[in-house]
């Protein structure tokens, strides 16, 4: 034959050293592109808007790392750890953590804890919502999300 074979013979051809090098180069390029994208979007320095019961409660910078207590009728309080302070005797609280340019709710007094299980937010338009406590944490300034905020 003149170098052509049946489809089965072409599939069963042995993989050479150059094929492995090509696969390695493609994987390395993909990892570098992904890493660069993640690095560029990390710590975008946005601003969080926290609302409680539909009213503006506080604004925090995503660059300001710390643990914060959110309670209606009380000013935002910076905590030394994510533990619930001893003076909290009701279930109307949320504990927000800002670290590495992203924010997350790490504890709450609500019964379902759905807000605790939401992903970290760092891009404009992303939100964490706690319906029982009527708390909404939104990124209002900073890096635009590559995903449409309506479907985000």
N, C-alpha and C positions, 0 to 999 in steps of 0.2 A: 504494500500500500504506500501511498505518497504522503504519510504523516496524518492522514485522516483516519478516524476509527468510528466505531459505533458509539452512540451516546454513553453506553455503559462503560466502554473502554476509556472514554474521556473523563468520566467521573472518577474512575478508579486509578487515574494516573497518580503517581507518587508526588507528594508535596516536597518541594526542594527548599534549600536553605534560603534562597531569595524570597520565597513566599512567606516564610516566618519573619524575615526582616521587614517586609512590606506590612504585614499584619501588626507587628510591633510598632512601627512608625505611625500607622493610622491610630492605634490605641493611645500612644503617647500624645499625639496631636489632639485627640479628643479630650484626654485628661487635662492637658494644658488649657484648652479653650474653656472647659467647664470650671477649672480652678480660677482662671482669670475672671470669669463671669461672677463667681461666688465672691471673690475678693473685691471686685468693683462694687458689689451691692451690699457688702458688709459694713455696718456702722455708717449709714447714710446721713446721720445727724438730723433727723426729722424732729417734728414736734408732736407730742401726744396731746389730744384734747380729751379730757375726762368729763363726762356728764353723768349726773345722778338725778334721776327723776325728771329728765328732760332739761335740766338747767346746768350751765357750765359750772363745773366743780373746781377744776384745776387744769393747768397746762404744764407739761414737763418736757424737757429736752431728752431725746434718746441718747444724748451724749452723757447725761447725768445718771451714772450708775447708782443703784441702790434698791432698797426694799421699802415700799410705801403702803400705808394703811389708808383705805378709802372707806369712809363712813358718812352717810348723809347727816347733815347738821353739825359736822365736825370738820375742821380744816385738815388738809392732807398731812399725814404724819410720816416722817422718815423713821424706819425701824432699824434696829441693829441686826435682826435676823428675820427669817420668814415665819417665825412662830407668832401665834396670836397673842397679843398682850394680855396680861392678867386682868386688866380693867374692862375687857370686852365680855359682857355677860349676855348679849343677844346674838342673833344670827345675821345681823345686817352689816356685814363687812366683806371687803375684798382685799386681798393682799397682792399688790402688783410688784413685779421685779423687772428692773431695767438692767440689762447686761449685754455688753458687746454690740450695742446699737440696736437691740431688739427688746421688745416688752412682752411679758406674759403674766397671766394671773396664776399664781401658784397655790393660793388657798382662798376659800370663800365660805361664808356661812350658809349659803343656799343649799337646799336639799339635794339637787341633782348634780351639782358641780360641773355642768357643761362648760362653763367659762374656763375652768381649770384645764379642760381637755382640748381647748382650741389651740391652734398653732401659734407660735410666736409671731408678732407683727413688727414690721420695720419699714414697709413701703407705703407711700401715700395711698389712702383709700382703704387700707386694711383695718379691720375692727375686731374687737373682742366684746361680746355682749353677755351680760348676766341679767336675765329677765326678772328673776325673783327679787333681786336687789336694785333693779332699774339702773344699772351701771353700764355705760358704753365707753370703751376706750378706743379712740380712733387716731390714726396717724394722719395729720392734716397738712404737714409740710414735709418736704424732703424728696427723696428719690421716687420717681413715678414707677408704679407697678407695671411690669410688662404684660400683665393680664388685665383684661377689661374689668374695671372695678364693679360693674353690674353683675358679672358672672363670677367674680372673685370669690 
